[in-house]
Amino acid sequence: MSENNQKPTRQDLHRNHKRTNPLLVVLGIIAAAVLGLVLLYNIFYGNEEEPSVAAGNQTNSENMIITESDDSSETGASAEESSEKAKDSAEEESEEDTGIETEQVPSTDENVTKAYTGDWEPIGTTQTGEHDITDYSDGSADRVEIKQAVAAATGINADNMIEWWIGNAGDQKVTATVSDTQKETIARVQLNWVDGEGWQVTLVEELNEIPNN
């Protein structure tokens, strides 16, 4: 029998089996690589819609912030308007409470924010006889009554008042520059003496700052 017709021995089969193992290894590597690529594709490209959703949420958030900022500005403006209305209302109520009608008058003094006259009555007096000389000393009847008249016209409480200047403004006339202790209200007041009735306010000027008299 020739060698070509001989049946393969067990050793030949074992040898052939060893020759095929590298091919299987290569195929396994390729399969693993393909699987890996599929997984990577799914990871990076399978959730394409998620970033757009996040971007949309970010845009909405920015819009909300802008809207809130606009609302805040409007709220601030509204608060300022409300404050002005409340101030005007308070002035009107003050006039109603005192029964004093005031009339605004022009002023050329840049330090004056508002000037007005009113039908204030004389404050009354404990002084008798002729009033030829005004006594400007602390605690005198003139000083006490001037302070009472100024408090009634300006609304500044006498116990919360600083008298920056009390001085002669002519015959039987006085100028008083006062403020509250917080210096939130500053006023210059003109007063005339009325015999037997005391000091009467004739003009009130609201000031920006305390002047140097």
C-alpha positions as a LaTeX table, in Angstrom:
\begin{tabular}{lrrr}
\hline
Residue & $x$ (\AA) & $y$ (\AA) & $z$ (\AA) \\
\hline
Met1 & 0.00 & 0.00 & 0.00 \\
Ser2 & 1.35 & 3.43 & $-0.94$ \\
Glu3 & 1.86 & 6.22 & 1.48 \\
Asn4 & $-0.89$ & 8.33 & $-0.16$ \\
Asn5 & $-3.52$ & 5.74 & 0.62 \\
Gln6 & $-2.58$ & 5.35 & 4.26 \\
Lys7 & $-5.21$ & 6.38 & 6.85 \\
Pro8 & $-4.24$ & 9.33 & 9.06 \\
Thr9 & $-2.93$ & 8.25 & 12.35 \\
Arg10 & $-3.95$ & 9.69 & 15.72 \\
Gln11 & $-0.76$ & 11.73 & 15.78 \\
Asp12 & $-1.62$ & 13.24 & 12.37 \\
Leu13 & $-5.08$ & 14.24 & 13.56 \\
His14 & $-3.64$ & 15.78 & 16.69 \\
Arg15 & $-1.15$ & 17.71 & 14.62 \\
Asn16 & $-3.87$ & 19.04 & 12.31 \\
His17 & $-5.98$ & 20.03 & 15.27 \\
Lys18 & $-3.08$ & 22.13 & 16.56 \\
Arg19 & $-2.83$ & 23.85 & 13.22 \\
Thr20 & $-6.48$ & 25.05 & 13.34 \\
Asn21 & $-6.33$ & 26.53 & 16.85 \\
Pro22 & $-4.68$ & 29.84 & 15.77 \\
Leu23 & $-7.49$ & 30.44 & 13.26 \\
Leu24 & $-10.10$ & 30.06 & 15.94 \\
Val25 & $-8.20$ & 32.45 & 18.14 \\
Val26 & $-8.11$ & 35.06 & 15.38 \\
Leu27 & $-11.84$ & 34.66 & 14.74 \\
Gly28 & $-12.55$ & 35.04 & 18.42 \\
Ile29 & $-10.52$ & 38.26 & 18.59 \\
Ile30 & $-12.36$ & 39.67 & 15.58 \\
Ala31 & $-15.73$ & 38.79 & 17.08 \\
Ala32 & $-14.76$ & 40.41 & 20.36 \\
Ala33 & $-13.59$ & 43.55 & 18.54 \\
Val34 & $-16.83$ & 43.80 & 16.59 \\
Leu35 & $-18.85$ & 43.38 & 19.77 \\
Gly36 & $-16.73$ & 46.04 & 21.45 \\
Leu37 & $-17.34$ & 48.46 & 18.58 \\
Val38 & $-21.08$ & 47.87 & 18.76 \\
Leu39 & $-21.07$ & 48.59 & 22.48 \\
Leu40 & $-19.01$ & 51.75 & 22.01 \\
Tyr41 & $-21.38$ & 52.94 & 19.27 \\
Asn42 & $-24.38$ & 52.45 & 21.53 \\
Ile43 & $-22.68$ & 54.31 & 24.35 \\
Phe44 & $-21.67$ & 57.38 & 22.33 \\
Tyr45 & $-24.37$ & 57.57 & 19.67 \\
Gly46 & $-27.30$ & 55.65 & 21.10 \\
Asn47 & $-28.41$ & 58.62 & 23.41 \\
Glu48 & $-28.16$ & 61.49 & 20.97 \\
Glu49 & $-31.41$ & 63.06 & 22.20 \\
Glu50 & $-30.28$ & 63.42 & 25.81 \\
Pro51 & $-27.84$ & 66.33 & 25.26 \\
Ser52 & $-30.49$ & 68.26 & 23.33 \\
Val53 & $-32.93$ & 67.79 & 26.19 \\
Ala54 & $-30.33$ & 69.03 & 28.66 \\
Ala55 & $-29.60$ & 72.00 & 26.43 \\
Gly56 & $-33.29$ & 72.75 & 26.26 \\
Asn57 & $-33.53$ & 72.67 & 30.03 \\
Gln58 & $-30.56$ & 75.03 & 30.29 \\
Thr59 & $-32.18$ & 77.45 & 27.86 \\
Asn60 & $-35.42$ & 77.38 & 29.81 \\
Ser61 & $-33.50$ & 78.02 & 33.01 \\
Glu62 & $-31.78$ & 81.05 & 31.48 \\
Asn63 & $-35.11$ & 82.38 & 30.27 \\
Met64 & $-36.55$ & 82.02 & 33.73 \\
Ile65 & $-33.64$ & 83.95 & 35.23 \\
Ile66 & $-34.09$ & 86.77 & 32.72 \\
Thr67 & $-37.80$ & 86.87 & 33.40 \\
Glu68 & $-37.21$ & 87.02 & 37.14 \\
Ser69 & $-34.71$ & 89.85 & 36.64 \\
Asp70 & $-37.23$ & 91.80 & 34.58 \\
Asp71 & $-39.90$ & 91.18 & 37.18 \\
Ser72 & $-37.53$ & 92.39 & 39.90 \\
Ser73 & $-36.95$ & 95.65 & 38.03 \\
Glu74 & $-40.66$ & 96.13 & 37.60 \\
Thr75 & $-41.22$ & 95.28 & 41.23 \\
Gly76 & $-38.56$ & 97.83 & 42.27 \\
Ala77 & $-40.17$ & 100.50 & 40.14 \\
Ser78 & $-43.60$ & 99.63 & 41.54 \\
Ala79 & $-42.26$ & 99.78 & 45.09 \\
Glu80 & $-40.80$ & 103.23 & 44.44 \\
Glu81 & $-44.09$ & 104.46 & 42.99 \\
Ser82 & $-45.96$ & 103.00 & 45.94 \\
Ser83 & $-43.58$ & 104.77 & 48.32 \\
Glu84 & $-44.17$ & 108.11 & 46.60 \\
Lys85 & $-47.94$ & 107.58 & 46.66 \\
Ala86 & $-47.78$ & 106.66 & 50.34 \\
Lys87 & $-45.79$ & 109.83 & 51.07 \\
Asp88 & $-48.29$ & 112.01 & 49.21 \\
Ser89 & $-51.14$ & 110.24 & 50.95 \\
Ala90 & $-49.50$ & 110.80 & 54.34 \\
Glu91 & $-49.15$ & 114.51 & 53.60 \\
Glu92 & $-52.81$ & 114.73 & 52.61 \\
Glu93 & $-53.86$ & 112.86 & 55.76 \\
Ser94 & $-51.67$ & 115.16 & 57.86 \\
Glu95 & $-53.43$ & 118.18 & 56.40 \\
Glu96 & $-56.80$ & 116.57 & 57.08 \\
Asp97 & $-55.85$ & 115.75 & 60.68 \\
Thr98 & $-54.64$ & 119.27 & 61.46 \\
Gly99 & $-57.27$ & 121.00 & 59.35 \\
Ile100 & $-54.53$ & 123.24 & 57.89 \\
Glu101 & $-54.73$ & 124.09 & 54.22 \\
Thr102 & $-51.35$ & 124.71 & 52.63 \\
Glu103 & $-50.37$ & 126.26 & 49.33 \\
Gln104 & $-47.07$ & 125.56 & 47.61 \\
Val105 & $-45.07$ & 128.64 & 46.64 \\
Pro106 & $-42.01$ & 129.03 & 44.38 \\
Ser107 & $-38.48$ & 129.34 & 45.73 \\
Thr108 & $-35.21$ & 130.41 & 44.10 \\
Asp109 & $-33.10$ & 128.65 & 46.75 \\
Glu110 & $-31.57$ & 125.46 & 45.31 \\
Asn111 & $-31.50$ & 124.00 & 48.82 \\
Val112 & $-35.29$ & 124.19 & 49.05 \\
Thr113 & $-37.19$ & 121.11 & 47.86 \\
Lys114 & $-40.62$ & 122.45 & 48.73 \\
Ala115 & $-41.98$ & 125.73 & 50.11 \\
Tyr116 & $-45.52$ & 126.37 & 51.26 \\
Thr117 & $-47.68$ & 128.74 & 53.23 \\
Gly118 & $-50.68$ & 127.82 & 55.36 \\
Asp119 & $-53.42$ & 129.19 & 57.54 \\
Trp120 & $-51.65$ & 128.30 & 60.79 \\
Glu121 & $-53.09$ & 129.92 & 63.89 \\
Pro122 & $-50.82$ & 131.63 & 66.44 \\
Ile123 & $-49.55$ & 129.02 & 68.91 \\
Gly124 & $-50.73$ & 130.93 & 71.98 \\
Thr125 & $-48.60$ & 132.49 & 74.68 \\
Thr126 & $-48.15$ & 132.84 & 78.39 \\
Gln127 & $-46.54$ & 136.26 & 77.92 \\
Thr128 & $-48.39$ & 139.41 & 78.83 \\
Gly129 & $-47.81$ & 143.08 & 78.17 \\
Glu130 & $-45.78$ & 144.56 & 75.34 \\
His131 & $-43.54$ & 142.22 & 73.34 \\
Asp132 & $-40.82$ & 144.59 & 72.25 \\
Ile133 & $-37.85$ & 142.27 & 72.50 \\
Thr134 & $-37.61$ & 138.56 & 71.64 \\
Asp135 & $-35.76$ & 136.53 & 74.24 \\
Tyr136 & $-33.59$ & 133.95 & 72.44 \\
Ser137 & $-32.06$ & 132.43 & 75.57 \\
Asp138 & $-32.59$ & 128.71 & 76.19 \\
Gly139 & $-35.73$ & 127.93 & 78.19 \\
Ser140 & $-37.27$ & 131.37 & 77.70 \\
Ala141 & $-40.98$ & 131.70 & 76.93 \\
Asp142 & $-40.16$ & 132.85 & 73.39 \\
Arg143 & $-37.93$ & 129.85 & 72.68 \\
Val144 & $-40.43$ & 127.37 & 74.09 \\
Glu145 & $-43.37$ & 128.85 & 72.17 \\
Ile146 & $-41.36$ & 129.17 & 68.92 \\
Lys147 & $-40.47$ & 125.47 & 69.18 \\
Gln148 & $-44.13$ & 124.53 & 69.75 \\
Ala149 & $-45.26$ & 126.56 & 66.73 \\
Val150 & $-42.55$ & 125.04 & 64.49 \\
Ala151 & $-43.44$ & 121.51 & 65.62 \\
Ala152 & $-47.11$ & 122.06 & 64.81 \\
Ala153 & $-46.32$ & 123.36 & 61.30 \\
Thr154 & $-43.60$ & 120.88 & 60.30 \\
Gly155 & $-44.83$ & 117.72 & 62.01 \\
Ile156 & $-41.47$ & 117.27 & 63.77 \\
Asn157 & $-42.05$ & 116.22 & 67.35 \\
Ala158 & $-40.74$ & 118.83 & 69.77 \\
Asp159 & $-39.01$ & 116.10 & 71.82 \\
Asn160 & $-37.30$ & 114.82 & 68.64 \\
Met161 & $-36.26$ & 118.24 & 67.30 \\
Ile162 & $-32.82$ & 119.79 & 66.84 \\
Glu163 & $-32.85$ & 123.61 & 66.66 \\
Trp164 & $-29.96$ & 124.52 & 64.35 \\
Trp165 & $-30.73$ & 128.22 & 64.19 \\
Ile166 & $-33.20$ & 130.58 & 65.85 \\
Gly167 & $-32.64$ & 134.16 & 64.76 \\
Asn168 & $-34.07$ & 137.59 & 64.09 \\
Ala169 & $-35.74$ & 137.99 & 60.68 \\
Gly170 & $-37.02$ & 141.54 & 61.16 \\
Asp171 & $-39.32$ & 143.43 & 63.45 \\
Gln172 & $-41.17$ & 140.84 & 65.57 \\
Lys173 & $-40.13$ & 138.14 & 63.06 \\
Val174 & $-38.06$ & 135.01 & 63.57 \\
Thr175 & $-36.40$ & 132.39 & 61.35 \\
Ala176 & $-36.00$ & 128.86 & 62.76 \\
Thr177 & $-33.98$ & 126.12 & 61.07 \\
Val178 & $-34.74$ & 122.71 & 62.57 \\
Ser179 & $-34.61$ & 118.98 & 61.86 \\
Asp180 & $-35.48$ & 115.71 & 63.49 \\
Thr181 & $-32.67$ & 113.87 & 65.27 \\
Gln182 & $-32.19$ & 111.55 & 62.27 \\
Lys183 & $-31.94$ & 114.60 & 59.96 \\
Glu184 & $-34.52$ & 113.00 & 57.66 \\
Thr185 & $-36.69$ & 116.13 & 57.78 \\
Ile186 & $-34.99$ & 119.52 & 57.62 \\
Ala187 & $-37.07$ & 122.70 & 57.59 \\
Arg188 & $-36.66$ & 126.45 & 57.69 \\
Val189 & $-39.65$ & 128.23 & 59.21 \\
Gln190 & $-40.64$ & 131.87 & 59.21 \\
Leu191 & $-42.71$ & 133.16 & 62.14 \\
Asn192 & $-44.36$ & 136.45 & 63.08 \\
Trp193 & $-45.34$ & 137.62 & 66.55 \\
Val194 & $-49.02$ & 138.39 & 67.07 \\
Asp195 & $-49.70$ & 140.47 & 70.16 \\
Gly196 & $-51.61$ & 138.56 & 72.78 \\
Glu197 & $-51.70$ & 135.40 & 70.64 \\
Gly198 & $-48.10$ & 134.32 & 70.32 \\
Trp199 & $-45.91$ & 133.16 & 67.43 \\
Gln200 & $-47.55$ & 132.35 & 64.08 \\
Val201 & $-45.88$ & 130.37 & 61.29 \\
Thr202 & $-46.12$ & 132.07 & 57.90 \\
Leu203 & $-43.83$ & 129.98 & 55.69 \\
Val204 & $-42.27$ & 126.50 & 55.77 \\
Glu205 & $-39.38$ & 125.51 & 53.49 \\
Glu206 & $-38.30$ & 121.86 & 53.32 \\
Leu207 & $-34.53$ & 121.67 & 52.76 \\
Asn208 & $-32.10$ & 119.18 & 51.23 \\
Glu209 & $-29.43$ & 119.83 & 53.82 \\
Ile210 & $-28.78$ & 121.95 & 56.88 \\
Pro211 & $-27.65$ & 125.40 & 55.68 \\
Asn212 & $-24.82$ & 127.43 & 57.12 \\
Asn213 & $-26.74$ & 130.31 & 58.64 \\
\hline
\end{tabular}
